Amino acid sequence: VQLVESGGGLAQPGGSLRLSCAASGFTFRTYTMGWFRQAPGKEREFVAAVNWSGAGTYYEDSVKGRFTISRDNAKNMLYLQMNSLKPEDTALYYCARSTGAVHRVEEYDYWGQGTQVTVSS
């Protein structure tokens, strides 16, 4: 199993970034997938998740209405469109494969290496 994130970088407050996660080594279309983030000195926290078909999505309250999670099962890709970015969104963002409850770190069994998102003027 391999998960490789990309698309992070520096954005201004109010700006946008699109994160991508390339999945391989497993049957991607059968798993719920999620995005988490971890800021320096803080615990890793849930950001968003999407079920196997893409029809079911889940968001942490602070990103609702600003972030959109999506997937392309034909390409084995997971995405996170981030709009109206805020300085508090600054963190290392990870994609992960879920085995159960979507909000719990413990329910994810494989993780990518992370991509850094920095929101600053």
Disulfide bonds with the S-S distance in Angstrom:
Cys21-Cys95 1.97
